[in-house]
Amino acid sequence: MLSTRPKLRDVADLANVSIGTASQALNNKSSVLPKTRERVIQAAQELGYELPIRASSTAEKISTLGVLVKTHAHQDTPIDSFYGAVLSGAEQECKRHNISLMYASLPVDALSNVIDWPPLTSDQQVDGWLIMGAFVSKTRGELDQCLQKPVVLVDAYALDSYCDMIVTDNWTGAYNAVVHLIDNGHRCIGLIGSSPNGYPSIRERRQGYLNALADHGIEKTYIENSSLHSAGARDATQRLLKRAPEITGIFACNDDVAIATIHAAHDLGLQVPNDLSVVGFDDLEHSAEIIPPLTTIAVEKMLMGTLGVRQLLERIKNPERVLLKIALGTRLVQRQSVKTIRYNG
């Protein structure tokens, strides 16, 4: 007799299938072969696993998706403007399919590693999960046991990339941002808002900065490690500009960092863009409203949410399909924070 209540992971292991296939079989999904379904049901009965109430022909309909959005302890609002736009795209796509969307905050640390899983993850009504913005350090088996339903990562990452992913082509976006500064005559270009052990997307932007300089024959780099928090970025910008006053342009790893960079420049008596040019990343709504309006790299945030839902629905219906990673392209939005200069050197 089992000492603890059997879990879906136990059923999947005994039947020698993935946890996604076990869930599909127990919920009578047509995508599972009859022999596989029979083996899973037999394993469930042998373990004494309680079969889902919805395991009938009506279970073929996907009714509810869950969304877990990263939240830092320092945030003033549960969802920042970036993930608010991503969530809006997911919500619109769910409405199009007449599917309910349940949401919960996902607490993360400074490097966006998941700290704790909200109570919503135990809700058996959820047919699949979107995880937005977090790094999942659990192994595949641990994540399967925790969520027990298919998962798609949206601007999120996991160990060994064992989930479907919808991400941004961060390297190319950053590369193009720095090239834009170079094309406008800048040669002393700084980087704010990154660290060697930062979130994967930020590391990719850091690498794009380095490659753009190298490809254009610029050997000197100006990097001041910092978090993506406004206060930390502001302090880092001041440190960088004080030790390297020859800098004429800065690539900031997101728009909030770029705005903090502009404030830091003003604190030092510098004007943007006359004394310092700044390029951001994300194209947040308020980036066009600051003075001067921010030149930045636009990310298709709502499309990320839309594609996340579409891929999750496809994964629920076809759990054995090969993993899919979609990297969305970016575009440069030119406003007024970059000045063309003549470099004599």
C-alpha positions as CSV (number, residue, x, y, z in Angstrom):
1,M,0.0,0.0,0.0
2,L,1.4,3.4,-1.0
3,S,2.4,5.7,1.9
4,T,1.6,8.8,-0.1
5,R,-1.0,9.7,-2.7
6,P,0.2,8.8,-6.2
7,K,1.0,11.6,-8.6
8,L,0.6,11.9,-12.3
9,R,4.4,11.6,-12.6
10,D,4.2,8.1,-10.9
11,V,1.6,7.0,-13.5
12,A,3.7,8.3,-16.4
13,D,6.8,6.5,-15.1
14,L,5.0,3.2,-14.6
15,A,3.4,3.4,-18.1
16,N,6.7,4.5,-19.6
17,V,5.3,7.6,-21.2
18,S,5.8,11.4,-20.7
19,I,3.7,13.2,-18.1
20,G,2.0,15.1,-21.0
21,T,1.0,11.8,-22.7
22,A,-0.3,10.4,-19.4
23,S,-2.4,13.5,-18.8
24,Q,-3.8,13.3,-22.3
25,A,-4.6,9.6,-22.0
26,L,-6.4,10.0,-18.6
27,N,-8.4,12.9,-20.1
28,N,-9.5,10.8,-23.1
29,K,-7.7,13.0,-25.7
30,S,-7.9,11.7,-29.3
31,S,-4.2,12.4,-29.9
32,V,-3.2,9.4,-27.8
33,L,-3.1,5.9,-29.4
34,P,-5.6,3.4,-27.9
35,K,-2.9,1.0,-26.8
36,T,-1.0,3.9,-25.0
37,R,-4.2,5.1,-23.3
38,E,-5.0,1.6,-22.1
39,R,-1.5,1.2,-20.7
40,V,-1.7,4.6,-18.9
41,I,-5.2,3.7,-17.4
42,Q,-3.9,0.4,-16.3
43,A,-1.0,2.0,-14.5
44,A,-3.3,4.5,-12.9
45,Q,-5.5,1.8,-11.6
46,E,-2.6,-0.2,-10.3
47,L,-1.3,2.7,-8.4
48,G,-4.7,3.8,-7.1
49,Y,-4.4,7.1,-8.9
50,E,-7.7,9.0,-8.9
51,L,-8.9,9.4,-12.5
52,P,-9.9,12.9,-13.6
53,I,-13.6,13.6,-13.4
54,R,-13.4,15.1,-16.8
55,A,-12.1,11.9,-18.4
56,S,-14.9,11.6,-20.9
57,S,-15.8,12.6,-24.4
58,T,-16.5,16.2,-23.1
59,A,-12.8,16.5,-22.0
60,E,-11.8,16.9,-25.6
61,K,-12.5,20.6,-25.3
62,I,-9.8,22.8,-23.9
63,S,-11.5,25.1,-21.4
64,T,-8.9,26.9,-19.3
65,L,-5.2,28.0,-19.6
66,G,-3.1,29.2,-16.7
67,V,-0.5,32.0,-16.9
68,L,2.3,32.5,-14.5
69,V,4.0,36.0,-14.8
70,K,7.2,36.8,-13.1
71,T,7.1,39.3,-10.3
72,H,10.0,40.9,-8.5
73,A,9.7,41.9,-4.8
74,H,10.6,45.5,-5.7
75,Q,7.8,45.9,-8.3
76,D,5.2,48.6,-7.6
77,T,2.6,46.7,-9.7
78,P,1.9,43.0,-10.1
79,I,2.8,43.1,-13.8
80,D,5.1,45.5,-15.5
81,S,4.3,47.1,-18.8
82,F,6.3,44.6,-20.9
83,Y,4.5,41.5,-19.6
84,G,1.2,43.4,-19.4
85,A,1.4,43.7,-23.2
86,V,2.4,40.0,-23.6
87,L,-0.5,39.0,-21.3
88,S,-2.9,41.1,-23.4
89,G,-1.9,39.2,-26.5
90,A,-2.5,35.9,-24.7
91,E,-5.9,37.0,-23.4
92,Q,-7.1,38.1,-26.8
93,E,-6.1,34.8,-28.3
94,C,-7.9,32.9,-25.6
95,K,-11.0,34.9,-26.2
96,R,-10.8,34.0,-29.9
97,H,-10.9,30.3,-28.9
98,N,-13.5,30.9,-26.1
99,I,-11.0,29.7,-23.5
100,S,-10.8,31.0,-20.0
101,L,-7.5,32.4,-18.7
102,M,-6.4,32.2,-15.1
103,Y,-3.5,34.3,-13.9
104,A,-1.1,34.3,-11.0
105,S,2.1,36.1,-10.1
106,L,5.3,34.0,-10.1
107,P,7.8,35.3,-7.5
108,V,11.4,35.5,-8.8
109,D,14.7,36.7,-7.5
110,A,17.0,39.4,-8.9
111,L,18.1,37.1,-11.7
112,S,14.5,36.0,-12.5
113,N,14.9,32.5,-11.0
114,V,11.6,31.1,-9.7
115,I,11.5,31.4,-5.9
116,D,8.1,29.8,-5.2
117,W,5.1,28.4,-7.1
118,P,1.7,30.0,-6.5
119,P,-1.3,27.9,-5.2
120,L,-2.9,28.2,-8.7
121,T,-0.5,25.5,-9.9
122,S,-2.5,22.9,-8.1
123,D,-5.7,23.8,-9.9
124,Q,-6.7,20.7,-11.8
125,Q,-9.0,22.7,-14.1
126,V,-6.1,24.2,-15.9
127,D,-5.3,22.4,-19.2
128,G,-1.9,23.9,-19.8
129,W,0.5,26.6,-18.6
130,L,2.2,29.7,-20.0
131,I,5.2,30.8,-18.0
132,M,6.3,34.4,-18.7
133,G,9.6,36.0,-18.0
134,A,11.1,33.6,-15.5
135,F,14.0,31.2,-15.4
136,V,12.9,27.7,-14.3
137,S,15.7,25.9,-12.6
138,K,13.8,22.7,-12.1
139,T,14.6,19.6,-14.1
140,R,11.9,18.5,-16.6
141,G,10.7,15.8,-14.2
142,E,10.4,18.2,-11.3
143,L,8.5,20.7,-13.5
144,D,6.2,18.0,-14.7
145,Q,5.5,16.9,-11.2
146,C,4.9,20.5,-10.1
147,L,2.5,21.6,-12.9
148,Q,1.3,18.3,-14.2
149,K,0.2,19.8,-17.5
150,P,1.9,21.0,-20.8
151,V,4.0,24.1,-20.5
152,V,5.1,26.8,-23.0
153,L,7.7,29.4,-22.0
154,V,7.1,33.0,-23.2
155,D,10.2,35.2,-22.9
156,A,11.2,32.6,-20.3
157,Y,13.8,29.9,-20.1
158,A,14.4,26.5,-18.5
159,L,17.3,24.1,-17.9
160,D,18.2,22.3,-21.2
161,S,15.3,24.0,-23.0
162,Y,12.9,21.1,-22.6
163,C,9.7,23.2,-23.2
164,D,8.3,25.0,-26.2
165,M,9.6,28.6,-26.2
166,I,8.5,31.9,-27.6
167,V,11.3,34.4,-27.3
168,T,12.9,37.4,-28.9
169,D,15.9,37.5,-31.2
170,N,17.8,39.5,-28.5
171,W,21.3,39.2,-30.1
172,T,20.2,40.6,-33.4
173,G,18.2,43.4,-31.8
174,A,21.1,44.5,-29.6
175,Y,23.6,44.2,-32.5
176,N,21.4,46.5,-34.6
177,A,21.1,49.0,-31.8
178,V,24.8,49.3,-31.5
179,V,25.3,49.4,-35.2
180,H,22.8,52.3,-35.3
181,L,25.1,54.2,-32.9
182,I,28.2,53.3,-35.0
183,D,26.4,54.4,-38.2
184,N,25.8,57.8,-36.5
185,G,29.5,58.3,-35.9
186,H,29.9,56.9,-32.3
187,R,32.9,54.9,-31.5
188,C,33.0,55.1,-27.7
189,I,29.9,53.2,-26.8
190,G,28.9,52.0,-23.3
191,L,26.7,49.2,-22.2
192,I,24.3,49.5,-19.1
193,G,21.9,47.0,-17.6
194,S,23.7,43.6,-18.0
195,S,26.0,41.2,-16.1
196,P,27.9,38.1,-17.1
197,N,25.5,35.9,-15.0
198,G,22.3,37.7,-15.9
199,Y,19.0,36.5,-17.4
200,P,19.6,34.6,-20.7
201,S,17.9,37.3,-22.8
202,I,20.1,40.0,-21.3
203,R,23.3,37.9,-21.8
204,E,22.3,37.7,-25.5
205,R,21.9,41.5,-25.7
206,R,25.3,41.9,-24.0
207,Q,26.9,39.6,-26.6
208,G,25.2,41.5,-29.4
209,Y,26.8,44.7,-28.2
210,L,30.3,43.0,-28.1
211,N,29.9,41.5,-31.6
212,A,28.7,44.7,-33.2
213,L,31.8,46.6,-31.9
214,A,34.1,43.8,-32.9
215,D,32.6,43.5,-36.4
216,H,33.2,47.2,-37.0
217,G,36.8,47.2,-35.8
218,I,36.1,48.8,-32.4
219,E,38.3,47.2,-29.8
220,K,37.5,49.4,-26.8
221,T,34.4,48.4,-24.8
222,Y,32.8,50.3,-21.9
223,I,30.7,48.0,-19.7
224,E,29.3,48.8,-16.3
225,N,27.5,45.8,-14.8
226,S,24.2,46.6,-13.3
227,S,20.7,45.2,-12.6
228,L,17.7,46.2,-14.7
229,H,16.3,48.2,-11.8
230,S,16.2,52.0,-12.4
231,A,18.1,52.9,-9.3
232,G,20.9,50.5,-10.0
233,A,21.1,51.4,-13.6
234,R,21.2,55.1,-12.8
235,D,24.1,54.6,-10.4
236,A,25.9,52.4,-12.9
237,T,25.6,55.0,-15.6
238,Q,27.1,57.7,-13.4
239,R,30.0,55.4,-12.5
240,L,30.6,54.6,-16.2
241,L,30.5,58.2,-17.4
242,K,32.8,59.4,-14.6
243,R,35.5,56.9,-15.4
244,A,35.1,57.2,-19.2
245,P,33.9,60.7,-20.1
246,E,34.9,60.1,-23.7
247,I,31.7,58.0,-24.1
248,T,29.3,59.5,-26.6
249,G,26.7,56.8,-26.8
250,I,25.1,54.1,-24.6
251,F,23.2,51.0,-25.4
252,A,20.8,50.2,-22.5
253,C,19.5,46.6,-22.2
254,N,15.9,47.7,-21.8
255,D,13.9,50.9,-21.9
256,D,13.6,51.4,-18.2
257,V,17.4,51.2,-18.0
258,A,17.6,53.7,-20.9
259,I,15.4,56.1,-19.1
260,A,17.5,55.8,-16.0
261,T,20.6,56.4,-18.1
262,I,19.1,59.7,-19.4
263,H,18.3,60.8,-15.8
264,A,21.9,59.9,-14.8
265,A,23.3,62.0,-17.7
266,H,21.2,64.9,-16.6
267,D,22.5,64.5,-13.1
268,L,26.0,65.0,-14.5
269,G,25.0,68.0,-16.5
270,L,24.9,66.2,-19.8
271,Q,22.2,66.7,-22.4
272,V,20.7,63.8,-24.4
273,P,21.4,63.6,-27.3
274,N,23.7,66.6,-27.6
275,D,26.3,65.2,-25.2
276,L,25.2,61.6,-25.0
277,S,23.1,59.4,-27.3
278,V,21.0,56.6,-25.8
279,V,19.3,53.5,-27.4
280,G,17.0,51.3,-25.5
281,F,15.3,47.9,-26.0
282,D,11.6,46.8,-25.8
283,D,9.8,49.9,-27.1
284,L,7.6,50.3,-24.0
285,E,4.7,52.6,-24.4
286,H,6.2,55.4,-22.2
287,S,9.4,55.4,-24.2
288,A,7.9,57.7,-26.8
289,E,6.7,60.1,-24.2
290,I,9.9,61.0,-22.4
291,I,12.1,63.9,-23.3
292,P,13.7,63.3,-25.7
293,P,11.6,60.4,-27.1
294,L,13.7,57.3,-26.9
295,T,15.2,55.5,-29.9
296,T,14.8,51.8,-29.1
297,I,14.4,48.3,-30.4
298,A,10.8,47.2,-30.7
299,V,9.7,43.8,-29.5
300,E,6.5,42.3,-30.7
301,K,5.1,41.8,-27.2
302,M,1.5,41.1,-27.9
303,L,2.4,38.7,-30.6
304,M,4.6,36.8,-28.1
305,G,1.5,36.2,-26.0
306,T,-0.6,35.2,-29.0
307,L,1.9,32.7,-30.3
308,G,2.3,31.3,-26.7
309,V,-1.4,30.4,-26.5
310,R,-1.4,29.0,-30.0
311,Q,1.6,26.8,-29.3
312,L,0.2,25.7,-25.9
313,L,-3.0,24.6,-27.6
314,E,-1.0,22.7,-30.2
315,R,1.1,21.1,-27.5
316,I,-2.0,20.0,-25.5
317,K,-3.5,18.4,-28.6
318,N,-0.2,16.8,-29.7
319,P,1.9,16.1,-26.6
320,E,4.5,14.0,-28.5
321,R,5.3,16.6,-31.2
322,V,8.9,17.8,-31.4
323,L,9.8,20.9,-29.3
324,L,9.4,24.2,-31.0
325,K,11.4,27.4,-30.4
326,I,10.2,30.6,-32.0
327,A,12.5,33.6,-31.9
328,L,10.7,36.8,-33.0
329,G,12.6,39.4,-34.9
330,T,12.9,43.0,-33.8
331,R,13.0,46.4,-35.5
332,L,14.7,49.7,-34.8
333,V,12.4,52.6,-33.9
334,Q,14.3,55.9,-34.5
335,R,13.2,58.8,-32.4
336,Q,15.3,61.7,-30.9
337,S,17.7,60.3,-28.4
338,V,20.6,59.7,-30.9
339,K,22.7,62.4,-32.5
340,T,24.9,62.0,-35.5
341,I,28.5,63.1,-34.7
342,R,31.8,63.3,-36.6
343,Y,34.5,61.3,-35.0
344,N,38.1,62.4,-35.5
345,G,40.3,59.6,-34.4
